[in-house]
């Protein structure tokens, strides 16, 4: 009788989370996506989903459990686990490693600010919303975009390291949730890079949707 190997990860996910997209883009790039069991969740900044908390006490996605029961979160940890599992080289060594990690931090920072801005409008009662807070978060997004614009000529056109993957997911999230921002008009080099990068199979397979 043929035995079926357990999934390498069980993953609480949503199709709208850019951090989940980062994990799944890495999984697709490494050829591991079919070995991940996707678990439905209802992640929300205010309404806690107790299912997610069984893997991540903070209650955020992505949250994963390995085949031997180890719990992994957040996206940075899960991505590195997958790359180590596949010996994929998405986390380079030496000076290139620090550059890739710094770009990952830049993309995650953009996403953190964009999500805080979105939550200010989505989750906070209108009478308690702060326009100053909202604009401050968008200012961080703009600063990150300026840095991506400067680095765009050096970025790989394929998902060959975690830095480029994170930046691609960050720009994709702006298209998904901040379509009226028109970041391309101010960042033409980043726009040209993203047009090629977002057409790669790992990015096409993980585009966010409701």
C-alpha positions as CSV (number, residue, x, y, z in Angstrom):
1,X,0.0,0.0,0.0
2,X,1.3,3.4,-1.0
3,X,1.8,5.8,1.9
4,X,1.2,9.5,1.5
5,X,3.9,11.7,3.0
6,X,2.7,14.4,5.4
7,X,2.9,18.0,4.2
8,X,6.1,19.8,5.1
9,X,4.0,22.6,6.5
10,X,0.5,23.3,7.6
11,X,-0.1,27.0,7.1
12,X,-2.8,29.3,8.3
13,X,-3.3,31.7,5.4
14,X,-5.5,34.3,3.7
15,X,-5.5,35.1,0.0
16,X,-5.2,38.9,0.8
17,X,-2.2,38.9,3.1
18,X,1.1,40.1,1.5
19,X,3.1,38.2,4.1
20,X,1.3,35.0,3.2
21,X,2.0,35.8,-0.4
22,X,5.7,36.2,0.4
23,X,5.7,32.7,1.9
24,X,3.8,31.2,-1.0
25,X,6.0,33.0,-3.6
26,X,9.0,31.4,-1.9
27,X,7.3,28.0,-1.9
28,X,6.4,28.3,-5.5
29,X,9.9,29.4,-6.5
30,X,11.3,26.4,-4.6
31,X,8.8,23.9,-6.0
32,X,7.3,23.3,-2.6
33,X,3.9,24.8,-2.9
34,X,2.1,21.4,-3.4
35,X,3.7,20.1,-0.1
36,X,2.0,22.9,2.0
37,X,-1.4,22.3,3.5
38,X,-3.3,25.5,3.5
39,X,-5.6,26.1,6.5
40,X,-8.4,28.7,6.2
41,X,-8.4,31.6,8.7
42,X,-10.2,34.8,9.3
43,X,-7.2,37.1,10.3
44,X,-8.3,40.5,11.4
45,X,-6.6,43.3,13.3
46,X,-9.3,43.5,16.0
47,X,-11.4,40.3,15.8
48,X,-9.0,37.5,16.9
49,X,-9.2,34.2,15.2
50,X,-8.4,31.6,17.8
51,X,-7.5,29.0,15.2
52,X,-4.4,31.0,14.2
53,X,-3.4,31.4,17.8
54,X,-2.8,27.6,18.0
55,X,0.2,28.1,15.8
56,X,1.0,31.8,16.6
57,X,0.1,33.2,20.0
58,X,0.0,36.7,18.5
59,X,-2.8,35.5,16.1
60,X,-1.3,36.8,12.9
61,X,-0.8,35.0,9.6
62,X,1.2,33.4,8.2
63,X,1.5,30.9,11.0
64,X,2.8,27.4,10.3
65,X,3.4,24.0,11.9
66,X,6.1,21.7,10.5
67,X,5.6,18.0,9.9
68,X,7.4,17.3,13.3
69,X,5.2,19.7,15.1
70,X,7.4,22.8,15.4
71,X,5.5,26.1,15.2
72,X,6.9,28.8,12.9
73,X,5.9,32.5,12.5
74,X,6.2,35.1,11.0
75,X,6.9,35.3,7.2
76,X,10.6,35.9,7.7
77,X,11.0,32.7,9.7
78,X,8.8,30.5,7.5
79,X,10.5,31.7,4.3
80,X,13.9,30.9,5.7
81,X,12.7,27.5,6.9
82,X,11.4,26.7,3.4
83,X,14.7,27.8,1.8
84,X,16.7,25.8,4.2
85,X,14.5,22.7,3.6
86,X,15.0,23.0,-0.2
87,X,18.6,24.3,-0.1
88,X,17.3,26.9,-2.5
89,X,19.7,29.8,-2.1
90,X,17.1,32.5,-1.7
91,X,19.0,33.6,1.4
92,X,22.5,34.1,0.1
93,X,25.7,34.1,2.1
94,X,28.3,36.8,2.7
95,X,27.7,40.4,1.7
96,X,24.9,39.4,-0.6
97,X,23.0,38.0,2.4
98,X,23.0,41.3,4.3
99,X,21.8,43.1,1.1
100,X,19.0,40.6,0.6
101,X,17.9,40.8,4.3
102,X,18.0,44.6,4.2
103,X,15.7,44.6,1.1
104,X,13.4,42.2,2.9
105,X,13.3,44.6,5.8
106,X,12.5,47.5,3.5
107,X,9.7,45.6,1.8
108,X,8.3,44.4,5.2
109,X,8.5,48.0,6.5
110,X,6.6,49.3,3.5
111,X,3.9,46.6,4.2
112,X,3.8,47.4,7.9
113,X,3.1,51.0,7.2
114,X,0.6,50.3,4.4
115,X,-1.3,47.9,6.6
116,X,-1.5,50.3,9.5
117,X,-2.9,53.0,7.2
118,X,-5.5,50.6,5.9
119,X,-6.5,49.4,9.4
120,X,-6.8,53.0,10.5
121,X,-9.6,53.4,7.9
122,X,-11.0,49.9,8.0
123,X,-10.9,48.8,11.6
124,X,-11.1,52.0,13.7
125,X,-14.4,53.8,14.2
126,X,-14.6,56.9,12.0
127,X,-14.8,59.3,15.0
128,X,-11.6,57.9,16.4
129,X,-9.6,57.9,13.2
130,X,-6.5,60.2,13.0
131,X,-5.7,61.7,9.6
132,X,-2.2,62.7,11.0
133,X,-1.5,59.0,11.8
134,X,-2.8,57.9,8.4
135,X,-0.7,60.4,6.5
136,X,2.4,59.5,8.6
137,X,2.1,55.8,7.6
138,X,1.7,56.8,3.9
139,X,4.8,59.0,4.3
140,X,6.7,55.9,5.3
141,X,5.4,54.1,2.3
142,X,6.6,56.9,0.1
143,X,10.0,56.9,1.7
144,X,10.3,53.1,1.0
145,X,9.2,53.6,-2.6
146,X,11.9,56.2,-3.1
147,X,14.5,53.7,-1.8
148,X,13.1,51.0,-4.1
149,X,13.3,53.4,-7.0
150,X,17.0,54.0,-6.3
151,X,17.8,50.3,-6.0
152,X,15.6,49.1,-9.0
153,X,18.4,48.9,-11.5
154,X,20.3,46.5,-9.3
155,X,17.3,44.2,-8.6
156,X,17.1,40.7,-10.2
157,X,14.3,40.3,-12.7
158,X,13.5,36.8,-11.2
159,X,12.6,35.7,-7.7
160,X,16.2,34.7,-7.0
161,X,16.5,36.1,-3.4
162,X,14.3,37.0,-0.5
163,X,14.9,40.7,-0.9
164,X,13.5,40.9,-4.4
165,X,10.6,38.6,-3.5
166,X,9.6,40.8,-0.6
167,X,9.8,44.0,-2.6
168,X,7.7,42.5,-5.3
169,X,5.0,41.5,-2.8
170,X,5.1,44.9,-1.3
171,X,4.5,46.7,-4.6
172,X,1.8,44.1,-5.5
173,X,0.0,45.0,-2.2
174,X,0.0,48.6,-3.1
175,X,-1.7,47.7,-6.4
176,X,-4.2,45.5,-4.5
177,X,-5.2,47.9,-1.7
178,X,-3.9,51.3,-2.7
179,X,-4.7,51.4,-6.4
180,X,-5.2,55.2,-6.4
181,X,-1.7,55.8,-5.1
182,X,-0.2,55.8,-8.7
183,X,3.2,55.0,-7.4
184,X,4.5,54.2,-10.9
185,X,4.4,57.8,-12.0
186,X,6.9,58.7,-9.3
187,X,9.0,55.6,-9.6
188,X,9.5,54.7,-13.2
189,X,12.6,52.5,-12.7
190,X,10.8,50.5,-10.0
191,X,7.7,50.3,-12.3
192,X,9.8,48.8,-15.1
193,X,11.4,46.3,-12.8
194,X,8.1,45.3,-11.2
195,X,6.4,44.8,-14.6
196,X,9.0,42.0,-15.4
197,X,9.2,40.6,-11.9
198,X,5.5,40.4,-11.3
199,X,5.1,38.3,-14.6
200,X,7.3,35.5,-13.1
201,X,5.4,32.3,-12.4
202,X,5.9,32.4,-8.7
203,X,4.4,35.9,-8.6
204,X,1.5,35.1,-11.0
205,X,0.6,32.0,-8.9
206,X,0.3,34.1,-5.7
207,X,-1.4,37.3,-6.7
208,X,-3.8,38.5,-3.9
209,X,-7.5,38.2,-4.3
210,X,-10.6,38.5,-2.1
